[in-house]
């Protein structure tokens, strides 16, 4: 099973994303990483860009695709069985909902949709109940797009923030491959994400 794994710049979640990439790899998925240009460009308080890219490539066994030329191959020449976007930021959601594919992640998703294969979205956005809400709903109503269940991760300090239950990535992929949206999509967090 070939899995495209697209990573956008919700930097605070990247450490956990690595765990889930490693889990998918350990059960036999062949993972092709795609990253937004910001992932390659910026060192943050969560780590350096070069270290993160090296970790991703070591886990996946494939070079990271980090520009639109490299991402285009996920259409005709190297199609995926499923494309995962984790974390999916508000920027990604807004562009995808409006058909804008000017970066590697969005282009890889568009290529997968063109091939009529499932796209699994694990959101991580501070404005999911604000500006990004409309975009989430637009995408939710599209064929071949499936959401990892999500909820408010810190409703006291960030009342508009939504994040996917990353631990439900694998069952979401399995359901998406059978053309089903895992339910329930809205799922309460028992603890704030930051305390996990």
ABEGO torsion letter per residue (X at the ends): XBBBBBBBBBAAAAAAAAAAAAAAAAAGBBBBBBBBAAAAABBBAAEBAAAAAAAAAAAAGBBBBABAAAAAAABAABBBABBBBOBBBAAAAAAAAAGBBABAAAAAAAAAAAAGBBBBBBBBBAAAABAAAAAAAAAAABBGBBBBBBBBABAAABAABBBBBAAAAAAAAAAAAAGBBBOBABBBBABBAAAX
